[in-house]
Amino acid sequence: MKIIAIRHGETDWNLSGKLQGKTDNPLNAKGRKQAYETACLLAGYKFDVIISSPLKRATETAEIVTTQLDISSDVVTDSRLSERNFGDYEGLLISSLNIKSMRRWTDNLFIPNGETIRDVAARVFECLDDVLEKYNGGNILLVCHGHVIRTILWYFNGIPNSNESDVSIENCEIFEFKKYKIPKIKNISMMIEG
C-alpha cells in the first residue's frame, strides 16, 4: 500500500502571495503545467483511487493527473481535504501575517471566523482513518493543500511538540508514505484540548 499526497498547482493568488484558504480559485497556466509535470513524475504508479479536495485548484490538478495517467475511474472528492478556512485573513498578503505561528500545532492560533490548525487536523485525521480502512492495501493519491499536507505528515509521523511543523510545501510537491501507522485517534477532542 502506498499513499501519495500532492499539493495543487499554482493559482494567481499563490503567485501574488495571498492567503487562499476556502477561496475557490482555479489554477493558472503555470499551475496546469505543474500538474502535467507531476503526472509525468507519477507515471510509474498505479492508483486504486484518487481523492481530492473539492476546491477548484485541487480538482483541476487531480483531473489533469488522472487524464495524463490514463486512469479510468472518477476522482472522488472529500471536503475534509479542503484547505484550512482562514476566515477574515483570506485574501490578505501572507507576508503581512505570522504564517509560521499559524502553521504550528503548539501555537494553535485562533483566526476570526476561521479554523485553528488543530481543527484542520481533526477532520484530516478522520478522513485518513476512513480512507485507510476503506482502501486497505490499495494505492491512494490525495490531491489537497499545504495546511492539509502538514496535518497528513503529523498523522504518519506524530504530532510535533515544537516548531517542526513550519514546513514550506510547494505547489505540486509530492509526498509518499509506504509504511504507515493508523494512530486510531478516536477521541480527537481530548487531544486537541490537551
N, C-alpha and C positions, 0 to 999 in steps of 0.2 A: 504494500500500500504506500502510495506517495500522495502528499498534499502539497500542491504548488499554490502560492498566493502571489498575485501581481497587483501592483497599483495601476490605476487607469493612466492613459496617456495625457499629454498636456492639454490644458484649456487656456483660453485668453486670460482668465483670472490667475492661473498659475504663472503665466508669463509676466503679468503685471504685479505679481506679489500680493494679491488679495486673498483673504481668508474665504474659502468657498463654503465649507460645511454642507448644509442641505440645499444650498442654492443650486439649481439644476442646470448647469452649463454643459454644452456639448464639447466634444474635442475640437481643437483647431487643426490646421493642416499638419503641423508638426506632431501633434498627438496621434493623428491617424497613421502617420509614418512610423511613429514609435510602436504602435500596436501591431502593425505589419511586421516590423523588425523583431518584435517579441515573439510573434507567431513563428517566425523563421528559427529563432533560438529554441523553441519548444517542439520543433518538427519531429524529434525522435521520441516524443512521449505519446502515449495512448491514454486518453482520458475517458473515464466512465461517465463523468458528469462535469458540467461547467456551471458553477453557481456564481451569480453576480449580484452586486448591489443594484437596486432598481434605478439609481440615478443615471442620467443620460451618458455621462462621461465614462462610467463603468460598463453599462450595457453596450455602448458603441465599441469599446475596447474588446469586450467579450465576443461580440458578433464578428469583428474583424479577425480575431484569433480563431474562432470557430470556422469561418469561411476558409481561411488560409490553411488550416489543419484538416480541412475536408471532414469535419465532424458532422454527422447527420442529425444528432439529437439536438433538441432545442436548448437554449440557455435557460436555466432556472434562475429566477430572481428571489432574493430573500432580503426583506427590509432590515433585518438585523445586521446586515453587512453594509448598510448605508453609512456615509461619513458622519462624524460627530456633528450634532446640532450646536453651532456656535452662537445661536441666538442673536443678541444685539451686536455681536462682533463681526457677523458675516458682512463681507464687502469691505472691511477695513484692511489697511495695509498690514501685512504680517510684521513688518519692521517696526510698526508702532505699538506692538503688543509684546507681552512677556511670553512668547511662544514656548520657551523652554519649560517654564513653570506649568503651562497648560498641558504639556505632554507628560508630566511626572505623576506617577502613581502616588508618591509620598505627598505631593502638594494638593492633589485632587481639587484643583482650582474651580471655584464656582463661576459660572458665566450667566449673566442675566438672560433669562428666557432660553437657556441652552442646557447642555449636558455636561456633567463632570466626566473626567476620563474613566472613573470607576463605573459610571452609568453605562458608558460605551462598553467597557469590559464585561459587565453583567450580561448584556444582550449578545455580544460576540461569543462569550464562553458558552452560553446556552445554545447558540447556533452551532458551534463546533461540536458540542456534545451530541446534538441531534444528527448532524451530518456524519460524524464518525460512526454513530450507531446504525444509521440507515444505509450507508455505503461502505460498511466494514469490509476491508480487503480491496476496495476499488481505488482507482486513481482519480483524484479530485483536483480541479482547478478552481480557485477562488479569485474573482476579479473584484477588487474593492478599493480602499482608500488608505491614506497614510496613517491616520489615527487608528483605524481598524487593524491595519497590519501590525502596529505596535502592540495592540492587545493580543493578536494571534501569537506574536513572539512570546508574550507573557504566558499565554496558555500552555505553550510547549516547553518553555524554558524556566517558568516560575515567575512569580510576582517580584519585581525589583524592589529593593529596600533602600535605594539611593538614587543618584541622578542617571543611572544607566539607561533609563527609559528615554533619554534625549537623543534619539537616533534619527538622522535625516534619511528619509525614504524618497527616492527619486521616482519620477514618472516612469511607469512600466518596469520598475525594478522587480526582479524575480526572487522569491524566497521558496526554498524547498525543504520539506520535512519528510524524512524517510522513516525515522523512528519517532514514535510519539507515545505520550502517556496521556491517558484520559484522567484528568485530576478529579473528576466526579464532584464538581463544585455545585452541589445541590442546594446548599444554603449560602448562596452568594451574598445575601443581605447581611449576614453576620460578618463575612469577610470584608465587605465594603464599609460597614460601620466601624470596624476594628482598626 
